[in-house]
Structure formats: C-alpha cells, structure tokens
Amino acid sequence: MGIVVILIIVAVIIAIEVPLMLRKNLIKEFWVFLFLLLLGTFFSLIYVMNISISDPLAWMVFIYKPVADMVNAWLS
C-alpha cells in the first residue's frame, strides 16, 4: 500500500512540475529536479519496504581503518 502511495505522489509531482520546467526551457533545473526526486523516491521506497542500509560512517570506517592501522604500525 505504501509503495503505491509513494508512486502516485511522485507521478503527481512529475505531472505538475515537469511541463512547467520544460515550457520555461529550464533544462538544467529539470535534471537536478529529476535526480533529487528519484533519490528521494528511492530512499522512500527503501524505508517503506523495511530494507536496512548501513550508515555512511560504517563505510568510512571500513575504508579508512586499514590505512589508519598501517600508519599506526609505521609510527609505533
């Protein structure tokens, strides 16, 4: 049910905003709008479907921990 509601809201937003942007020839703004709308839709659908995603801090720790360990080994 939640997925359908999100997709209907996105369709209404597109139906209202896109023709106005294209009529005013706002092409760059259109692409930014489309990117942000798709990003928001993606995260909304993930939230509604209860899919767990890790936080950005976990990714940074995963990437930088080996580097930090190597530097600590050199300095010790």
Secondary structure as UniProt FT lines:
FT   HELIX           2..23
FT   TURN            24..25
FT   HELIX           27..48
FT   TURN            49..50
FT   HELIX           56..75
//
